[in-house]
């Protein structure tokens, strides 16, 4: 296809099976390793602050990954990465419950795509709709997630574990261009997953994005704390949290 051939990088990767290299990786090795710290990924270093959680749902072919970040100043320190393979949904739920029990979770964003529908629904029931948000992995959403995670790496605002699998997962994602000219973020599926740690980390970063209260006049069912990403509210710039009681 001429359109694909016009994009040499896409042609080489998609048609010639040339593996991803440093030039096409979304995050470079230098960027990834510069964020690594010996104290990251260890729950014993948790300082009791607000935490933000990302969950990438997988079961048979991909990993189920929970990524926990604690905000310390303006830096997001990873406090734990939980990886499960071929675990039952009950085991996955129990792992997430332990995270909520141990850490002060401010917000959790969970992959709702495909088999994620029920885990998200159940997590909202157990932990509250104000703390749990389901994220559908559409093209634009994946582009946003990839963009925000790259930004925190470039701004030196993330600390990640010194871990080969995590390092390779973050390096596996590449930006491709479709025949229609649209950006697409993807990674090859391997025996150890499908860049699952990268997407769980990106979801945790998304969970920590600036949050504001609903616009004036908005109503929310039940007695709950309501968090909305600021990008959804246009120029509205209210406070961070609003408690709304409706009957």
MOZINOR-V505698 format. One record per pair of residues at least 24 apart in sequence whose C-alpha atoms are under 10 Angstrom apart, sorted by sequence separation. I is the first residue (numbers start at 1). J is the second residue. If there is no record, write none. Layout:
i=I j=J
i=I j=J
This chain:
i=46 j=70
i=47 j=71
i=48 j=72
i=49 j=73
i=52 j=76
i=61 j=85
i=62 j=86
i=63 j=87
i=79 j=103
i=106 j=130
i=107 j=131
i=108 j=132
i=109 j=133
i=110 j=134
i=111 j=135
i=112 j=136
i=113 j=137
i=169 j=193
i=171 j=195
i=172 j=196
i=212 j=236
i=213 j=237
i=214 j=238
i=220 j=244
i=221 j=245
i=222 j=246
i=223 j=247
i=43 j=68
i=47 j=72
i=51 j=76
i=52 j=77
i=53 j=78
i=58 j=83
i=59 j=84
i=60 j=85
i=61 j=86
i=64 j=89
i=106 j=131
i=107 j=132
i=108 j=133
i=109 j=134
i=110 j=135
i=111 j=136
i=112 j=137
i=113 j=138
i=169 j=194
i=170 j=195
i=173 j=198
i=212 j=237
i=213 j=238
i=214 j=239
i=219 j=244
i=220 j=245
i=221 j=246
i=222 j=247
i=41 j=67
i=46 j=72
i=51 j=77
i=52 j=78
i=55 j=81
i=58 j=84
i=59 j=85
i=60 j=86
i=66 j=92
i=89 j=115
i=93 j=119
i=97 j=123
i=105 j=131
i=106 j=132
i=107 j=133
i=108 j=134
i=109 j=135
i=110 j=136
i=111 j=137
i=169 j=195
i=170 j=196
i=172 j=198
i=173 j=199
i=211 j=237
i=212 j=238
i=213 j=239
i=214 j=240
i=218 j=244
i=219 j=245
i=220 j=246
i=221 j=247
i=41 j=68
i=51 j=78
i=53 j=80
i=54 j=81
i=55 j=82
i=56 j=83
i=57 j=84
i=58 j=85
i=59 j=86
i=60 j=87
i=65 j=92
i=92 j=119
i=93 j=120
i=96 j=123
i=100 j=127
i=105 j=132
i=146 j=173
i=165 j=192
i=168 j=195
i=169 j=196
i=170 j=197
i=171 j=198
i=211 j=238
i=212 j=239
i=213 j=240
i=214 j=241
i=219 j=246
i=220 j=247
i=41 j=69
i=51 j=79
i=53 j=81
i=58 j=86
i=59 j=87
i=60 j=88
i=64 j=92
i=146 j=174
i=165 j=193
i=167 j=195
i=169 j=197
i=170 j=198
i=211 j=239
i=212 j=240
i=213 j=241
i=214 j=242
i=40 j=69
i=58 j=87
i=59 j=88
i=66 j=95
i=89 j=118
i=90 j=119
i=93 j=122
i=97 j=126
i=146 j=175
i=166 j=195
i=168 j=197
i=169 j=198
i=170 j=199
i=211 j=240
i=212 j=241
i=213 j=242
i=59 j=89
i=65 j=95
i=66 j=96
i=89 j=119
i=93 j=123
i=97 j=127
i=165 j=195
i=166 j=196
i=167 j=197
i=168 j=198
i=169 j=199
i=210 j=240
i=211 j=241
i=212 j=242
i=213 j=243
i=214 j=244
i=46 j=77
i=58 j=89
i=65 j=96
i=68 j=99
i=96 j=127
i=166 j=197
i=167 j=198
i=170 j=201
i=45 j=77
i=46 j=78
i=47 j=79
i=57 j=89
i=67 j=99
i=143 j=175
i=165 j=197
i=166 j=198
i=170 j=202
i=45 j=78
i=46 j=79
i=59 j=92
i=66 j=99
i=70 j=103
i=93 j=126
i=45 j=79
i=46 j=80
i=58 j=92
i=69 j=103
i=70 j=104
i=42 j=77
i=43 j=78
i=44 j=79
i=45 j=80
i=57 j=92
i=68 j=103
i=70 j=105
i=166 j=201
i=40 j=76
i=41 j=77
i=42 j=78
i=43 j=79
i=44 j=80
i=69 j=105
i=70 j=106
i=40 j=77
i=41 j=78
i=42 j=79
i=43 j=80
i=68 j=105
i=39 j=77
i=40 j=78
i=41 j=79
i=42 j=80
i=43 j=81
i=39 j=78
i=40 j=79
i=41 j=80
i=42 j=81
i=146 j=185
i=37 j=77
i=39 j=79
i=40 j=80
i=41 j=81
i=68 j=108
i=143 j=183
i=145 j=185
i=146 j=186
i=36 j=77
i=37 j=78
i=40 j=81
i=41 j=82
i=55 j=96
i=67 j=108
i=142 j=183
i=143 j=184
i=160 j=201
i=35 j=77
i=36 j=78
i=66 j=108
i=140 j=182
i=142 j=184
i=143 j=185
i=53 j=96
i=66 j=109
i=139 j=182
i=140 j=183
i=142 j=185
i=143 j=186
i=158 j=201
i=66 j=110
i=139 j=183
i=140 j=184
i=142 j=186
i=139 j=184
i=140 j=185
i=53 j=99
i=138 j=184
i=139 j=185
i=53 j=100
i=139 j=186
i=158 j=205
i=51 j=99
i=51 j=100
i=149 j=198
i=53 j=103
i=149 j=199
i=152 j=202
i=52 j=103
i=51 j=103
i=52 j=104
i=53 j=105
i=146 j=198
i=149 j=201
i=150 j=202
i=50 j=103
i=51 j=104
i=52 j=105
i=53 j=106
i=54 j=107
i=55 j=108
i=56 j=109
i=57 j=110
i=58 j=111
i=145 j=198
i=146 j=199
i=149 j=202
i=152 j=205
i=48 j=102
i=49 j=103
i=50 j=104
i=51 j=105
i=52 j=106
i=53 j=107
i=54 j=108
i=55 j=109
i=56 j=110
i=57 j=111
i=145 j=199
i=148 j=202
i=149 j=203
i=151 j=205
i=48 j=103
i=49 j=104
i=50 j=105
i=51 j=106
i=52 j=107
i=53 j=108
i=54 j=109
i=55 j=110
i=56 j=111
i=57 j=112
i=145 j=200
i=146 j=201
i=147 j=202
i=148 j=203
i=149 j=204
i=46 j=102
i=47 j=103
i=48 j=104
i=49 j=105
i=50 j=106
i=51 j=107
i=52 j=108
i=53 j=109
i=54 j=110
i=55 j=111
i=56 j=112
i=57 j=113
i=58 j=114
i=59 j=115
i=145 j=201
i=146 j=202
i=149 j=205
i=46 j=103
i=49 j=106
i=50 j=107
i=51 j=108
i=52 j=109
i=53 j=110
i=54 j=111
i=55 j=112
i=56 j=113
i=57 j=114
i=58 j=115
i=142 j=199
i=145 j=202
i=146 j=203
i=148 j=205
i=149 j=206
i=46 j=104
i=57 j=115
i=58 j=116
i=144 j=202
i=145 j=203
i=148 j=206
i=43 j=102
i=57 j=116
i=145 j=204
i=146 j=205
i=43 j=103
i=56 j=116
i=57 j=117
i=142 j=202
i=145 j=205
i=146 j=206
i=55 j=116
i=142 j=203
i=145 j=206
i=148 j=209
i=57 j=119
i=137 j=199
i=144 j=206
i=57 j=120
i=55 j=120
i=135 j=203
i=134 j=203
i=135 j=206
i=133 j=207
i=132 j=207
i=76 j=152
i=131 j=207
i=75 j=152
i=53 j=131
i=54 j=132
i=52 j=131
i=53 j=132
i=54 j=133
i=55 j=134
i=56 j=135
i=81 j=160
i=55 j=135
i=75 j=155
i=76 j=156
i=77 j=157
i=78 j=158
i=79 j=159
i=80 j=160
i=81 j=161
i=75 j=156
i=76 j=157
i=77 j=158
i=78 j=159
i=79 j=160
i=80 j=161
i=74 j=156
i=75 j=157
i=76 j=158
i=77 j=159
i=78 j=160
i=79 j=161
i=74 j=157
i=75 j=158
i=76 j=159
i=77 j=160
i=78 j=161
i=73 j=157
i=74 j=158
i=75 j=159
i=76 j=160
i=77 j=161
i=72 j=157
i=81 j=166
i=71 j=157
i=71 j=158
i=70 j=158
i=111 j=199
i=69 j=158
i=70 j=159
i=110 j=199
i=111 j=200
i=69 j=159
i=110 j=200
i=69 j=160
i=109 j=200
i=111 j=203
i=109 j=202
i=110 j=203
i=130 j=223
i=131 j=224
i=109 j=203
i=110 j=204
i=130 j=224
i=131 j=225
i=133 j=227
i=108 j=203
i=109 j=204
i=129 j=224
i=130 j=225
i=131 j=226
i=132 j=227
i=133 j=228
i=108 j=204
i=109 j=205
i=128 j=224
i=129 j=225
i=130 j=226
i=131 j=227
i=107 j=204
i=108 j=205
i=109 j=206
i=110 j=207
i=128 j=225
i=129 j=226
i=130 j=227
i=108 j=206
i=109 j=207
i=129 j=227
i=130 j=228
i=107 j=206
i=108 j=207
i=109 j=208
i=107 j=207
i=108 j=208
i=106 j=207
i=107 j=208
i=106 j=208
i=107 j=209
i=85 j=192
i=85 j=193
i=83 j=196
i=83 j=197
i=82 j=197
i=81 j=197
i=35 j=152
i=32 j=150
i=35 j=153
i=40 j=158
i=41 j=159
i=27 j=146
i=31 j=150
i=34 j=153
i=35 j=154
i=40 j=159
i=41 j=160
i=42 j=161
i=81 j=200
i=26 j=146
i=33 j=153
i=34 j=154
i=39 j=159
i=40 j=160
i=41 j=161
i=81 j=201
i=107 j=227
i=26 j=147
i=32 j=153
i=35 j=156
i=37 j=158
i=38 j=159
i=39 j=160
i=40 j=161
i=41 j=162
i=106 j=227
i=27 j=149
i=28 j=150
i=31 j=153
i=32 j=154
i=34 j=156
i=35 j=157
i=36 j=158
i=37 j=159
i=38 j=160
i=39 j=161
i=40 j=162
i=41 j=163
i=27 j=150
i=31 j=154
i=35 j=158
i=36 j=159
i=37 j=160
i=38 j=161
i=39 j=162
i=40 j=163
i=78 j=201
i=26 j=150
i=34 j=158
i=35 j=159
i=36 j=160
i=37 j=161
i=38 j=162
i=31 j=156
i=34 j=159
i=35 j=160
i=36 j=161
i=37 j=162
i=38 j=163
i=27 j=153
i=32 j=158
i=33 j=159
i=34 j=160
i=35 j=161
i=36 j=162
i=37 j=163
i=78 j=204
i=27 j=154
i=32 j=159
i=33 j=160
i=35 j=162
i=36 j=163
i=62 j=189
i=32 j=160
i=33 j=161
i=61 j=189
i=62 j=190
i=63 j=191
i=76 j=204
i=33 j=162
i=61 j=190
i=62 j=191
i=63 j=192
i=64 j=193
i=76 j=205
i=32 j=162
i=33 j=163
i=61 j=191
i=62 j=192
i=63 j=193
i=66 j=196
i=67 j=197
i=36 j=167
i=61 j=192
i=62 j=193
i=63 j=194
i=65 j=196
i=66 j=197
i=67 j=198
i=61 j=193
i=62 j=194
i=63 j=195
i=64 j=196
i=65 j=197
i=67 j=199
i=68 j=200
i=69 j=201
i=76 j=208
i=60 j=193
i=61 j=194
i=62 j=195
i=63 j=196
i=64 j=197
i=65 j=198
i=66 j=199
i=67 j=200
i=68 j=201
i=32 j=166
i=33 j=167
i=62 j=196
i=63 j=197
i=65 j=199
i=66 j=200
i=67 j=201
i=70 j=204
i=32 j=167
i=58 j=193
i=65 j=200
i=66 j=201
i=67 j=202
i=68 j=203
i=69 j=204
i=32 j=168
i=58 j=194
i=64 j=200
i=65 j=201
i=67 j=203
i=68 j=204
i=69 j=205
i=66 j=203
i=67 j=204
i=68 j=205
i=71 j=208
i=29 j=167
i=32 j=170
i=58 j=196
i=66 j=204
i=67 j=205
i=69 j=207
i=70 j=208
i=29 j=168
i=31 j=170
i=32 j=171
i=56 j=195
i=57 j=196
i=69 j=208
i=27 j=167
i=31 j=171
i=56 j=196
i=29 j=170
i=55 j=196
i=56 j=197
i=28 j=170
i=29 j=171
i=55 j=197
i=56 j=198
i=57 j=199
i=27 j=170
i=28 j=171
i=54 j=197
i=56 j=199
i=57 j=200
i=26 j=170
i=27 j=171
i=28 j=172
i=54 j=198
i=55 j=199
i=56 j=200
i=25 j=170
i=26 j=171
i=27 j=172
i=54 j=199
i=55 j=200
i=56 j=201
i=25 j=171
i=26 j=172
i=27 j=173
i=54 j=200
i=55 j=201
i=56 j=202
i=24 j=171
i=25 j=172
i=26 j=173
i=27 j=174
i=53 j=200
i=54 j=201
i=55 j=202
i=56 j=203
i=24 j=172
i=25 j=173
i=26 j=174
i=27 j=175
i=53 j=201
i=54 j=202
i=55 j=203
i=56 j=204
i=22 j=171
i=24 j=173
i=25 j=174
i=26 j=175
i=52 j=201
i=53 j=202
i=54 j=203
i=55 j=204
i=21 j=171
i=22 j=172
i=24 j=174
i=25 j=175
i=26 j=176
i=53 j=203
i=54 j=204
i=20 j=171
i=21 j=172
i=23 j=174
i=24 j=175
i=25 j=176
i=52 j=203
i=53 j=204
i=54 j=205
i=20 j=172
i=22 j=174
i=24 j=176
i=52 j=204
i=53 j=205
i=54 j=206
i=19 j=172
i=20 j=173
i=21 j=174
i=51 j=204
i=52 j=205
i=53 j=206
i=54 j=207
i=20 j=174
i=52 j=206
i=53 j=207
i=54 j=208
i=52 j=207
i=53 j=208
i=51 j=207
i=52 j=208
i=51 j=208
i=52 j=209
i=50 j=208
i=26 j=185
i=26 j=186
i=14 j=176
i=25 j=187
i=13 j=176
i=10 j=175
i=11 j=176
i=9 j=175
i=10 j=176
i=11 j=177
i=9 j=176
i=10 j=177
i=20 j=187
i=9 j=177
i=10 j=178
i=20 j=188
i=7 j=176
i=10 j=179
i=19 j=188
i=7 j=177
i=7 j=178
i=7 j=179
i=4 j=177
i=6 j=179
i=4 j=178
i=5 j=179
i=7 j=181
i=3 j=178
i=4 j=179
i=3 j=179
i=4 j=180
i=2 j=179
i=3 j=180
i=4 j=181
i=1 j=179
i=3 j=181
